[in-house]
Amino acid sequence: MTTHELMTHDPAIVTPGDSIAHAAQLMRHFDVGMLPVIDDIHHRRLAGVITDRDIVIRCLAEADLTDCRIGDHMSKDALTTVTPSTPVEEVAAQMERFQVRRLPVVDT
């Protein structure tokens, strides 16, 4: 089995300039806890991710609610990604190694 069989196809996406409120609304609507952040709508390169935990810990808990933008609170570290053809056993091993619950799937 490969990642392609388990991944979310055509996920909701956001950009660094979008508001945290917009990301939270998308998360609620699609019942997800992470959104890919792309550099811009035209190039669509993965720039990072924003999670529900990022919103709570980095934005809400710091009372940074005015003009709160995704770019200020999204992941800043290098992301571990997988491809649609990555075997699920390898995905599970990467998730365990990096202690993450979600991995972005990118088509290289």
Secondary structure per residue as TSV (DSSP state, phi and psi in degrees):
chain	resnum	aa	ss	phi	psi
A	1	M	-	360.0	141.0
A	2	T	B	-115.0	168.8
A	3	T	G	-57.3	-35.6
A	4	H	G	-53.2	-34.4
A	5	E	G	-76.0	-17.2
A	6	L	T	-113.9	-18.7
A	7	M	S	-72.2	161.7
A	8	T	-	-84.6	118.9
A	9	H	S	-85.0	138.3
A	10	D	S	53.3	59.7
A	11	P	-	-70.4	158.2
A	12	A	-	-64.1	144.1
A	13	I	-	-131.8	159.8
A	14	V	B	-137.5	166.9
A	15	T	-	-116.2	162.2
A	16	P	T	-57.4	-28.4
A	17	G	T	-82.1	-10.4
A	18	D	S	-69.4	157.3
A	19	S	B	-80.3	153.6
A	20	I	H	-61.5	-36.2
A	21	A	H	-61.0	-40.1
A	22	H	H	-62.4	-44.8
A	23	A	H	-61.1	-43.8
A	24	A	H	-63.4	-38.8
A	25	Q	H	-64.9	-42.0
A	26	L	H	-63.9	-41.7
A	27	M	H	-60.9	-42.6
A	28	R	H	-64.8	-47.4
A	29	H	H	-62.1	-43.4
A	30	F	H	-95.5	0.7
A	31	D	T	54.4	53.3
A	32	V	-	-127.6	160.9
A	33	G	S	-111.3	1.0
A	34	M	E	-147.7	142.0
A	35	L	E	-126.9	137.6
A	36	P	E	-69.3	139.8
A	37	V	E	-106.7	120.3
A	38	I	E	-102.8	155.0
A	39	D	S	-61.3	-46.3
A	40	D	-	-161.3	166.4
A	41	I	T	-67.7	-21.8
A	42	H	T	-86.5	-44.7
A	43	H	T	-85.9	-32.1
A	44	R	-	55.2	38.2
A	45	R	-	-87.4	138.9
A	46	L	E	-66.5	121.9
A	47	A	E	-104.6	-18.5
A	48	G	E	163.4	-163.1
A	49	V	E	-139.1	158.0
A	50	I	E	-126.9	133.0
A	51	T	E	-115.9	164.6
A	52	D	H	-60.9	-34.3
A	53	R	H	-67.1	-40.3
A	54	D	H	-56.1	-43.1
A	55	I	I	-63.3	-44.3
A	56	V	I	-72.2	-49.8
A	57	I	I	-76.5	-43.2
A	58	R	I	-91.5	-19.7
A	59	C	I	-115.8	-63.6
A	60	L	I	-64.3	-46.4
A	61	A	T	-66.3	-25.4
A	62	E	T	-91.6	5.5
A	63	A	T	55.2	33.6
A	64	D	-	-95.2	66.9
A	65	L	-	-97.3	-16.9
A	66	T	T	-87.3	126.8
A	67	D	T	53.1	36.4
A	68	C	-	-71.9	117.4
A	69	R	B	-112.3	150.1
A	70	I	H	-58.3	-41.5
A	71	G	H	-58.1	-24.7
A	72	D	H	-82.1	-17.1
A	73	H	H	-129.6	-1.8
A	74	M	S	-76.3	172.1
A	75	S	-	-58.6	139.8
A	76	K	-	-114.1	-17.9
A	77	D	S	-78.1	163.0
A	78	A	-	-60.8	135.5
A	79	L	-	-90.7	144.0
A	80	T	-	-90.4	126.6
A	81	T	-	-125.9	165.6
A	82	V	B	-131.5	168.6
A	83	T	-	-108.7	166.1
A	84	P	T	-59.8	-24.2
A	85	S	T	-91.9	0.6
A	86	T	S	-66.3	128.8
A	87	P	B	-62.8	142.7
A	88	V	H	-61.7	-28.3
A	89	E	H	-63.9	-38.2
A	90	E	H	-69.4	-38.8
A	91	V	H	-60.4	-47.6
A	92	A	H	-60.6	-40.4
A	93	A	H	-65.0	-40.3
A	94	Q	H	-66.9	-40.7
A	95	M	H	-61.9	-41.2
A	96	E	H	-67.9	-46.2
A	97	R	H	-60.7	-43.0
A	98	F	H	-95.5	1.5
A	99	Q	T	52.5	54.4
A	100	V	-	-125.0	155.0
A	101	R	S	-97.8	-15.6
A	102	R	-	-141.3	145.8
A	103	L	-	-130.4	131.6
A	104	P	-	-67.7	141.5
A	105	V	B	-105.1	122.6
A	106	V	-	-122.1	145.6
A	107	D	-	-97.4	110.5
A	108	T	-	-89.7	360.0
